[in-house]
Amino acid sequence: MKNKNWFWGFFFLLSAIFIIASQTGSFGKIGVMGILATVFLLALVIQGLIIRNFFETFIPLSFLYMIYYKPLKFMYISPWLLILSAVLIAIAFSLFFRGETRWVKFSYDGARSFRQDKENIDNNNPYAKVTISTSCIYLHSEDLRSGHFISNIGKLEVYFDQVELSPGGAKVFLDCNVGTIKLYVPSHWRVEDNLNSILGEITNHLQEARPSEDAPKLTLVGNVIVGNVEIYYI
């Protein structure tokens, strides 16, 4: 809760600063959309610093450079080179600080870096992370409440077919950074997609069954940065 208050405090403070700045000097050339984009990108940077998600920190910074290199008279750099550099820097920092992500404390059973892995997780609040690797996770739970799954330049497949959601549903956090996350969920579940995407793709494949209003609900939140999230119904 404390981190959340800091995040929103900085968010509104920066919003006020950039709204005023947009009316002065060379910043006035940026326009309203540029200012709104700045506020959104800075919010991502702050959140990335708080939870130590380096993709969420450096990639938005590359977009900020694109917006402000003219007003601040910075050197021109190709947008694709900026993004590539941001991704490489994020990879480096992710390797430097591997295992130190700070967001939600869920149980975690071992690292899965640089190897293919299959694992069964019996937990109501599971956590799994891949970095430059591939992993297949089979969840087992009779009262799933939450989850946190991370893919950094890797591929993570998560199967929910042996899971029962809590009566109030479950909220799952996804961090997909230059990687892929595939979710396989029961066809009678309701899935609510609240994911944010930056140069990423979220694909919710056709759900043949029409779940009822009181069906179990799985809520997806988090960020897809230059990555891909796919949702399949089984």
Secondary structure by P-SEA (a helix, b strand, c coil): caaaaaaaaaaaaaaaaaaaaaaccccccccaaaaaaaaaaaaaaaaaaaacccccccaaaaaaaaacccccccccccaaaaaaaaaaaaaaaaaaacccccccccccccccccccbbbbbbccbbbbbbccbbbbbbbbbcccccbbbbbccbbbbbbcccccccccbbbbbbbbccbbbbbbbbccbbbbbbbbbccbbbbbcccccccccccbbbbbbbbbccbbbbbbcc
